[in-house]
Amino acid sequence: MDRRNFLTAVGGLSALTAMNSMEKADALEYAMSAELDTRVAKPPLCSTMGREPFKGSRKSGQYFHMGHDPRLPKMSDKPTLVEFFEKRFAPANHLLQSGALALKSGLSEKVILACLLHDIGGTALLRSDHGYWGAQLLEPYVDEEVSWAIRYHQALRYFADPDMGYEYPKAYIRYFGEDFSPEPYIHEEAEYAKNHKWYKTARQICINDVYAFDPNAVVSLDMFYGIIERNFRQPEEGLGYDDSPSAHMWRTIIFPNNFL
């Protein structure tokens, strides 16, 4: 990604300077994903990322927005994960490429699913601490190893592991400088993760993350239907309506612009 485009995406050099180290890294990954999506034809409002919400002020006689946002595809009464990919995450090129790379490498279905879903926290909710948001979003519906790996990939991506073939991303040096270092809690989380039984799963997310920005790659969600069916516990009531600990997060994605 061109440095000038990155600076434009974050609001200029002054805005970048005001960010802490974590915000800079998350802004870069978001900008790269956004640039990738602009190279693929898509409806302009198929994602909640980067869109202006309804304004809080209103003229006399106007109401604040509640319910379905007519600018977005309407979700069904019992939404599935696949439907969220189609109507809220789309085109999700980075996620699809990550999953496809894991599939091509012959990794287990749990690892493939983790790669496919690793950034949905940032795609659907918040970029900052996206690994944690994504893990909480998924915990009621996936194997614990999958959500754990998604949470800790956020910290591990800043630390090379030559034995597993993961180098420190060169983009971080280009954009943040050679002296860049993430916040202390990231160092602590990474150290913890390195000694965990599921470390290699989280590291595989990092490996299949950094190479998943090919603007010419075309990946269909269809190839993951079987993996999702076997490894994602789809609630009968639909995501957002099953009273799980993260149901409210899925409802936020369904109705991203509700005033209250």
C-alpha positions as CSV (number, residue, x, y, z in Angstrom):
1,M,0.0,0.0,0.0
2,D,1.3,3.5,-0.9
3,R,2.3,5.6,2.1
4,R,0.4,8.6,0.8
5,N,-2.8,6.6,0.5
6,F,-2.4,5.3,4.0
7,L,-1.9,8.9,5.4
8,T,-5.0,10.0,3.5
9,A,-7.0,7.1,4.9
10,V,-6.1,7.9,8.5
11,G,-6.6,11.7,8.1
12,G,-3.1,12.9,7.6
13,L,0.3,12.8,9.3
14,S,-1.0,14.8,12.3
15,A,-3.7,12.2,12.9
16,L,-1.2,9.4,12.6
17,T,1.2,11.0,15.0
18,A,-1.6,11.4,17.6
19,M,-2.3,7.6,17.6
20,N,-0.7,5.2,20.0
21,S,1.2,2.1,18.7
22,M,-1.8,-0.2,18.7
23,E,-4.1,2.3,16.9
24,K,-1.4,2.7,14.2
25,A,-1.2,-1.0,13.6
26,D,-4.9,-1.5,13.5
27,A,-5.3,1.5,11.2
28,L,-2.8,0.0,8.7
29,E,-4.6,-3.3,8.6
30,Y,-8.0,-1.6,8.2
31,A,-6.6,0.6,5.4
32,M,-5.1,-2.4,3.6
33,S,-8.4,-4.2,3.8
34,A,-10.4,-1.2,2.6
35,E,-8.0,-0.7,-0.3
36,L,-8.4,-4.3,-1.3
37,D,-12.2,-4.0,-1.2
38,T,-12.2,-1.0,-3.5
39,R,-10.6,-3.1,-6.2
40,V,-13.5,-5.6,-6.2
41,A,-17.0,-4.7,-7.4
42,K,-19.4,-4.5,-4.5
43,P,-22.6,-2.6,-3.4
44,P,-21.4,0.6,-1.7
45,L,-23.3,-0.1,1.5
46,C,-22.8,-3.8,2.0
47,S,-20.4,-3.4,5.0
48,T,-20.8,-1.5,8.2
49,M,-17.1,-0.4,8.0
50,G,-16.2,3.2,7.3
51,R,-19.8,4.4,6.8
52,E,-21.3,7.5,8.4
53,P,-24.0,6.7,10.8
54,F,-27.2,8.6,11.1
55,K,-26.5,11.9,12.7
56,G,-27.5,12.5,16.3
57,S,-29.1,15.9,15.5
58,R,-32.5,16.2,13.8
59,K,-34.8,18.8,12.3
60,S,-38.2,19.5,13.8
61,G,-40.6,16.8,12.9
62,Q,-37.9,14.2,12.1
63,Y,-37.4,11.0,14.0
64,F,-34.2,9.3,15.0
65,H,-33.5,6.1,13.1
66,M,-34.5,2.7,14.7
67,G,-34.9,-0.7,13.1
68,H,-33.8,-1.9,9.7
69,D,-31.5,0.5,7.9
70,P,-32.9,0.8,4.3
71,R,-29.4,1.4,3.0
72,L,-28.4,-2.2,3.9
73,P,-29.6,-5.6,2.8
74,K,-32.3,-6.7,5.1
75,M,-31.4,-9.7,7.4
76,S,-33.8,-12.6,7.8
77,D,-35.7,-13.4,11.0
78,K,-33.2,-16.1,11.8
79,P,-29.8,-14.9,10.5
80,T,-27.0,-17.4,9.8
81,L,-23.2,-16.9,9.7
82,V,-23.3,-17.3,6.0
83,E,-26.0,-14.6,5.8
84,F,-23.8,-12.2,7.8
85,F,-21.0,-12.8,5.4
86,E,-23.2,-12.0,2.5
87,K,-25.1,-9.0,3.9
88,R,-22.8,-7.4,6.5
89,F,-19.2,-8.6,6.0
90,A,-19.2,-8.7,2.2
91,P,-17.0,-8.7,0.2
92,A,-14.7,-9.8,3.0
93,N,-11.8,-10.5,0.6
94,H,-9.2,-10.6,3.2
95,L,-11.1,-13.1,5.4
96,L,-11.9,-15.3,2.4
97,Q,-8.3,-15.2,1.2
98,S,-7.0,-16.1,4.7
99,G,-9.3,-19.1,4.9
100,A,-8.4,-20.2,1.4
101,L,-4.7,-20.1,2.2
102,A,-5.3,-22.3,5.3
103,L,-7.4,-24.7,3.3
104,K,-4.7,-24.9,0.6
105,S,-2.1,-25.6,3.2
106,G,-4.0,-28.7,4.4
107,L,-4.7,-27.4,7.9
108,S,-7.4,-28.7,10.1
109,E,-11.0,-27.5,9.8
110,K,-10.7,-25.7,13.1
111,V,-7.7,-23.7,12.0
112,I,-9.3,-23.0,8.6
113,L,-12.4,-21.6,10.4
114,A,-10.2,-19.5,12.7
115,C,-8.5,-18.0,9.7
116,L,-11.8,-17.4,7.9
117,L,-13.2,-15.6,11.0
118,H,-10.1,-14.0,12.5
119,D,-10.9,-10.4,11.7
120,I,-14.7,-10.3,12.0
121,G,-14.3,-8.2,15.1
122,G,-12.8,-5.4,13.0
123,T,-15.0,-6.1,10.0
124,A,-18.3,-5.8,11.9
125,L,-17.7,-4.0,15.2
126,L,-14.4,-2.2,16.2
127,R,-10.9,-2.2,14.7
128,S,-9.2,-1.5,18.0
129,D,-8.6,-4.8,19.9
130,H,-10.4,-6.6,17.1
131,G,-9.0,-9.9,18.2
132,Y,-10.8,-9.6,21.5
133,W,-14.1,-8.4,20.0
134,G,-14.0,-11.2,17.5
135,A,-13.3,-13.9,20.1
136,Q,-16.2,-12.7,22.3
137,L,-18.5,-12.6,19.3
138,L,-17.8,-16.2,18.4
139,E,-17.2,-17.9,21.8
140,P,-20.8,-19.4,22.1
141,Y,-20.6,-20.9,18.7
142,V,-17.1,-22.3,18.1
143,D,-14.7,-24.7,19.7
144,E,-12.7,-22.9,22.5
145,E,-9.5,-23.3,20.5
146,V,-10.9,-21.3,17.7
147,S,-12.0,-18.3,19.8
148,W,-8.8,-18.5,21.8
149,A,-6.6,-18.3,18.7
150,I,-8.6,-15.4,17.3
151,R,-8.1,-13.5,20.5
152,Y,-4.3,-14.0,20.7
153,H,-3.4,-13.6,17.0
154,Q,-3.8,-9.9,17.7
155,A,-0.8,-9.9,20.0
156,L,1.3,-12.6,18.2
157,R,1.3,-10.8,14.9
158,Y,3.9,-8.3,16.3
159,F,6.4,-11.0,17.0
160,A,8.3,-13.1,14.5
161,D,8.6,-16.9,14.8
162,P,11.2,-18.1,12.2
163,D,10.6,-21.7,13.2
164,M,7.0,-21.5,12.0
165,G,7.9,-19.3,9.0
166,Y,6.4,-16.1,10.3
167,E,8.4,-12.9,9.8
168,Y,7.7,-9.5,11.4
169,P,5.5,-7.7,8.8
170,K,7.6,-5.4,6.6
171,A,4.6,-3.1,6.4
172,Y,4.9,-2.3,10.1
173,I,8.5,-1.1,9.6
174,R,7.5,1.0,6.6
175,Y,4.6,2.7,8.3
176,F,5.5,2.8,11.9
177,G,9.3,2.9,11.9
178,E,11.9,0.4,13.1
179,D,11.5,1.5,16.7
180,F,7.8,0.7,16.8
181,S,6.7,-1.4,19.7
182,P,3.1,-2.3,20.7
183,E,1.6,-1.5,24.1
184,P,2.9,-3.5,27.2
185,Y,-0.2,-5.6,27.5
186,I,0.4,-6.9,23.9
187,H,3.9,-8.0,24.9
188,E,2.4,-9.8,28.0
189,E,-0.4,-11.4,26.0
190,A,2.0,-12.7,23.4
191,E,4.4,-14.1,26.0
192,Y,1.4,-16.0,27.6
193,A,0.2,-17.2,24.2
194,K,3.7,-18.6,23.2
195,N,3.5,-21.0,26.1
196,H,-0.1,-22.1,25.5
197,K,-1.1,-25.5,24.1
198,W,-3.0,-23.7,21.3
199,Y,-0.1,-21.4,20.3
200,K,0.4,-22.9,16.9
201,T,-3.3,-22.4,16.0
202,A,-3.0,-18.7,16.8
203,R,0.3,-18.5,14.9
204,Q,-1.3,-20.1,11.8
205,I,-3.8,-17.2,11.8
206,C,-0.9,-14.8,11.7
207,I,0.8,-16.7,8.9
208,N,-2.4,-16.8,6.8
209,D,-3.2,-13.2,7.6
210,V,-0.1,-11.4,6.4
211,Y,-0.3,-12.9,2.9
212,A,-4.0,-12.5,2.3
213,F,-4.1,-9.1,0.6
214,D,-3.8,-10.2,-3.1
215,P,-6.0,-7.7,-5.1
216,N,-6.3,-10.2,-7.9
217,A,-7.5,-13.2,-5.8
218,V,-11.1,-14.2,-6.1
219,V,-12.4,-16.5,-3.4
220,S,-16.0,-17.7,-3.0
221,L,-17.6,-18.3,0.4
222,D,-19.1,-21.5,-1.1
223,M,-15.9,-23.5,-0.5
224,F,-16.3,-23.0,3.2
225,Y,-20.0,-24.0,3.6
226,G,-19.2,-27.6,4.8
227,I,-16.5,-26.4,7.2
228,I,-19.0,-23.8,8.7
229,E,-21.7,-26.4,9.0
230,R,-19.5,-28.8,10.8
231,N,-17.7,-26.4,13.1
232,F,-20.0,-23.5,13.7
233,R,-22.9,-24.0,16.1
234,Q,-25.7,-22.1,14.3
235,P,-28.5,-21.3,16.8
236,E,-31.9,-22.4,15.8
237,E,-33.3,-18.9,16.8
238,G,-30.8,-17.2,14.6
239,L,-27.6,-15.2,15.5
240,G,-28.7,-12.3,17.7
241,Y,-31.9,-13.9,19.0
242,D,-30.6,-16.9,21.0
243,D,-29.9,-15.2,24.3
244,S,-26.2,-16.1,24.2
245,P,-23.6,-13.9,25.9
246,S,-22.8,-12.3,22.6
247,A,-26.3,-12.1,21.0
248,H,-26.4,-8.4,21.6
249,M,-23.2,-8.0,19.5
250,W,-24.8,-9.8,16.5
251,R,-27.9,-7.6,16.9
252,T,-25.6,-4.5,16.7
253,I,-24.4,-5.8,13.4
254,I,-27.9,-6.4,12.2
255,F,-29.0,-2.9,13.3
256,P,-25.8,-0.9,13.2
257,N,-27.4,2.6,13.1
258,N,-30.1,2.3,15.7
259,F,-30.2,5.5,17.8
260,L,-30.7,3.5,21.1
